[in-house]
Amino acid sequence: MNKSSSRGLKLTTVIFAVLIMAVSAILSNTSVADDMDVEQSQSE
């Protein structure tokens, strides 16, 4: 009983961590794209 609940908790933690990394990656990609747009508009 205890083992299965801890296993489910680990699985939930892993999924939660992956979601956070995915969101942070999307946010960092968006900010990088914004920076590139700013650099391009400044160079024109």
C-alpha positions as semicolon CSV with decimal commas, in nm:
position;residue;x (nm);y (nm);z (nm)
1;M;0,000;0,000;0,000
2;N;0,273;0,242;0,102
3;K;0,495;0,151;-0,194
4;S;0,227;0,213;-0,454
5;S;0,136;0,552;-0,307
6;S;0,501;0,664;-0,302
7;R;0,537;0,544;-0,659
8;G;0,237;0,751;-0,763
9;L;0,383;1,050;-0,580
10;K;0,713;1,007;-0,767
11;L;0,529;0,983;-1,099
12;T;0,331;1,298;-1,020
13;T;0,651;1,478;-0,922
14;V;0,823;1,376;-1,246
15;I;0,528;1,488;-1,459
16;F;0,513;1,816;-1,264
17;A;0,886;1,874;-1,318
18;V;0,857;1,801;-1,691
19;L;0,566;2,045;-1,721
20;I;0,765;2,317;-1,544
21;M;1,066;2,258;-1,770
22;A;0,845;2,267;-2,080
23;V;0,679;2,593;-1,971
24;S;1,014;2,753;-1,885
25;A;1,155;2,640;-2,220
26;I;0,859;2,793;-2,406
27;L;0,894;3,116;-2,208
28;S;1,270;3,134;-2,272
29;N;1,217;3,064;-2,643
30;T;0,955;3,339;-2,658
31;S;1,184;3,589;-2,484
32;V;1,471;3,495;-2,719
33;A;1,245;3,549;-3,020
34;D;1,140;3,888;-2,879
35;D;1,505;3,983;-2,832
36;M;1,580;3,886;-3,192
37;D;1,289;4,098;-3,316
38;V;1,418;4,395;-3,115
39;E;1,770;4,352;-3,254
40;Q;1,641;4,328;-3,612
41;S;1,423;4,637;-3,577
42;Q;1,713;4,832;-3,424
43;S;1,953;4,735;-3,703
44;E;1,713;4,847;-3,980
